[in-house]
């Protein structure tokens, strides 16, 4: 996936796109969402005109008018206190590019760990898959949910994905860090490229780079994975350590190219533990 659109994100207003400082664009007049704790709920999250423009390419207006989003919350969810949020991203590969479908695989272990899970997909399949589009979709989803939970943008969050979605999660985490709101973790399942290291070159300041390098990263790989082989995942771990990532866990499980629910739960509990006030 190309990182060529990163400069467009930099030129955008930090206040508008950081979706972490309580300044998410809201869409008023929406009917309340009915979100039952412990369940999976899908909802529409329309773009504001500015957000749709941001999600568009330089030559063509984004065909999507918003996000097809999904959320799941734990059984004991209480919106009056902060909750950690996992933002799930899928690969760009046709047939596997639904982040909402992938959310269902993350849902059980994430809720068990006490996390909210959010995912978003475009409303049109005519849009080019870009990081800016996917970032905008998550902004739209969070903006819609903020109408229900006013302090959601302030809650801690992590990015997570599988295969190509693991690589996308690394880039989105870097974007968030560059805009002043580093996540508390990145989960990468079945990842065969060191994207976390590759995006380091885009940071403008040593301080931001250091913030990114301190983010906990959990690499999960199947011992018999033919796509993200054991050797490839070991190489990813080596590259991340060589780049300076100070909090890295590389775990294996008995399986092939698949998501490990146990590793998802372990990762999220670890992220929360590292982020807990000392």
C-alpha positions in Angstrom: 0.0 0.0 0.0 1.3 3.4 -1.0 2.3 6.0 1.6 2.3 8.7 -1.0 -0.8 10.4 0.5 0.8 11.0 3.9 1.8 14.6 3.1 -2.0 15.4 2.5 -2.6 14.3 6.1 0.1 16.6 7.4 -1.4 19.6 5.6 -4.8 18.9 7.2 -5.8 20.6 10.3 -4.6 18.7 13.4 -7.6 19.8 15.3 -9.9 18.3 12.7 -8.2 15.1 11.9 -6.5 13.9 15.1 -9.8 12.4 16.4 -8.3 12.3 19.8 -8.6 15.7 21.2 -12.4 16.0 21.5 -12.6 17.8 18.2 -14.2 15.1 16.0 -16.6 16.5 13.4 -20.1 15.7 14.6 -23.2 15.1 12.5 -26.2 16.5 14.4 -29.8 15.2 14.0 -29.0 11.5 13.9 -31.3 9.1 15.6 -29.8 7.5 18.8 -28.0 4.3 18.3 -29.2 1.2 20.2 -26.0 -0.5 21.4 -26.6 -3.5 23.6 -23.5 -4.4 25.7 -21.9 -7.6 24.6 -23.4 -7.4 21.1 -22.3 -6.4 17.6 -24.0 -3.3 16.1 -23.7 -1.9 12.6 -24.5 1.8 11.8 -24.0 4.5 9.2 -21.6 7.3 9.8 -21.9 10.0 7.2 -18.9 12.2 6.1 -18.9 15.9 6.7 -18.1 17.7 3.4 -14.6 18.4 4.7 -14.0 14.8 5.6 -15.2 13.5 2.3 -12.9 15.9 0.5 -10.0 14.7 2.7 -10.8 11.1 1.8 -10.8 11.9 -1.9 -7.9 11.7 -4.3 -6.5 14.8 -5.9 -8.3 14.1 -9.2 -11.5 12.4 -8.1 -14.1 13.0 -5.4 -14.5 10.1 -3.1 -17.5 8.0 -4.1 -18.3 7.0 -0.6 -20.5 9.4 1.4 -19.5 8.0 4.7 -18.7 4.9 6.6 -20.5 1.6 7.1 -19.3 1.1 10.6 -19.6 -1.4 13.4 -19.0 -1.4 17.2 -19.1 -3.9 20.0 -18.9 -3.1 23.7 -18.3 -5.3 26.8 -21.2 -6.7 28.9 -20.4 -4.3 31.8 -20.0 -1.2 29.6 -20.6 2.1 31.3 -20.3 5.1 29.1 -19.7 7.4 32.0 -16.1 6.1 32.5 -13.2 5.7 30.0 -12.8 2.5 28.0 -9.9 1.4 25.8 -10.9 1.2 22.1 -9.5 -1.1 19.5 -9.7 0.1 15.9 -9.7 -2.9 13.5 -8.5 -2.7 10.0 -8.7 -5.3 7.2 -6.5 -5.9 4.2 -7.1 -4.3 0.8 -7.2 -7.7 -0.9 -10.6 -8.2 -2.6 -12.9 -10.6 -0.7 -11.0 -9.9 2.5 -11.3 -6.1 2.7 -14.2 -5.8 5.1 -13.0 -4.4 8.4 -16.5 -5.0 9.9 -16.3 -8.7 9.1 -12.8 -8.8 10.6 -14.1 -7.1 13.7 -16.3 -10.2 14.4 -13.1 -12.2 14.7 -11.6 -9.7 17.1 -14.8 -9.2 19.1 -14.9 -12.1 21.6 -11.3 -11.8 22.9 -11.4 -8.0 22.8 -14.6 -7.8 24.8 -13.3 -10.4 27.2 -10.3 -8.1 27.8 -12.6 -5.2 28.5 -12.2 -3.3 25.2 -14.6 -1.6 22.8 -14.0 -2.6 19.2 -14.7 -0.3 16.2 -14.3 -0.9 12.5 -15.4 1.0 9.3 -15.7 0.4 5.6 -16.5 2.7 2.7 -20.1 3.0 1.4 -18.9 2.5 -2.2 -16.6 -0.2 -3.7 -15.5 2.3 -6.4 -13.0 4.1 -4.2 -9.3 3.4 -4.3 -8.0 1.8 -1.1 -5.9 4.4 0.5 -4.7 5.1 4.1 -6.4 8.5 4.0 -9.7 7.0 3.1 -9.5 4.4 5.8 -8.4 7.0 8.3 -11.4 9.2 7.4 -13.8 6.3 7.8 -12.6 5.8 11.3 -13.0 9.5 12.0 -16.5 9.3 10.7 -17.3 6.3 12.9 -15.9 7.9 16.0 -17.7 11.2 15.2 -21.0 9.3 15.0 -20.4 7.4 18.2 -19.4 10.6 20.0 -23.0 11.7 19.8 -23.7 8.7 22.1 -20.6 8.9 24.2 -19.3 12.5 24.5 -15.9 11.7 25.8 -15.1 8.8 23.3 -12.4 10.8 21.5 -10.5 11.1 24.8 -10.4 7.4 25.5 -7.2 5.4 24.9 -7.1 3.5 21.7 -5.0 0.9 19.9 -4.9 -0.2 16.3 -5.1 -3.8 15.2 -5.4 -5.9 12.0 -4.5 -9.1 10.3 -2.2 -9.7 7.3 -2.6 -6.6 5.1 -4.7 -5.1 7.8 -1.8 -5.5 10.2 0.4 -3.4 7.9 -2.4 -0.8 7.5 -2.8 -0.6 11.3 0.9 0.3 11.6 0.5 3.2 9.1 -2.7 4.5 10.8 -1.0 4.3 14.1 1.8 6.4 12.7 -0.6 8.9 11.3 -2.3 9.3 14.7 1.1 9.7 16.4 2.1 12.3 13.9 -1.0 14.2 14.7 -0.4 14.2 18.5 -2.3 11.3 19.7 -0.2 8.1 19.8 -2.1 4.9 20.4 -1.4 2.7 23.4 -0.6 -0.3 21.2 -0.6 -2.0 17.8 -1.6 -5.6 17.2 -0.2 -7.2 14.1 -1.4 -10.7 13.2 0.1 -12.6 10.3 2.3 -9.7 9.3 5.2 -10.4 6.9 6.5 -6.8 6.4 8.1 -4.4 8.9 5.7 -1.5 8.2 6.2 -0.1 11.8 9.8 0.5 10.9 9.1 1.7 7.3 6.9 4.6 8.4 9.5 6.0 10.8 11.0 8.0 7.9 7.9 10.1 7.7 8.1 11.6 11.2 9.2 15.3 11.3 10.6 15.5 14.8 12.7 13.3 17.0 10.1 13.7 19.8 7.3 12.2 17.6 9.6 9.5 16.4 10.5 8.6 20.0 6.8 8.5 20.9 6.1 6.1 18.1 9.1 3.8 19.0 7.7 3.5 22.6 4.3 2.1 21.4 3.8 -1.5 22.5 3.7 -3.8 19.4 2.4 -7.4 19.6 3.4 -9.7 16.7 1.3 -12.8 16.4 2.2 -15.6 14.0 1.1 -19.1 13.2 3.9 -21.7 13.3 2.8 -23.2 10.0 1.7 -20.0 8.3 2.6 -20.2 4.5 1.9 -16.5 3.9 3.6 -14.8 6.8 6.1 -17.5 7.4 7.9 -18.0 10.7 11.1 -16.7 9.1 9.4 -13.6 7.8 7.7 -12.8 11.1 11.1 -13.3 12.9 12.6 -10.9 10.4 9.9 -8.3 11.1 10.6 -8.6 14.8 14.3 -8.2 14.2 13.8 -5.1 12.1 11.5 -3.6 14.7 14.0 -4.2 17.4 16.8 -2.8 15.2 14.8 0.3 14.5 14.5 1.0 18.2 11.1 -0.3 19.3 11.4 -0.8 23.0 8.2 -2.6 23.7 7.8 -5.6 21.5 6.3 -9.0 22.0 6.6 -11.7 19.3 4.4 -14.7 20.0 3.7 -17.9 18.0 0.7 -20.3 18.1 -0.1 -23.6 16.6 -1.8 -22.6 13.4 -1.5 -21.3 9.8 -2.5 -17.9 8.3 -5.3 -17.1 10.9 -6.1 -14.9 13.8 -5.3 -16.1 17.3 -8.0 -15.0 19.7 -5.7 -15.8 22.6 -3.1 -13.5 21.3 -5.6 -10.7 20.7 -6.7 -10.9 24.4 -3.1 -11.1 25.6 -2.1 -8.1 23.5 -4.9 -5.9 24.7 -4.4 -6.8 28.3 -0.7 -6.0 27.9 -1.5 -2.7 26.2 -3.8 -1.7 29.0 -1.2 -2.7 31.6 1.6 -0.7 30.0 -0.7 2.4 29.6 -2.0 2.2 33.2 -0.9 5.2 35.4 2.1 4.4 37.6 
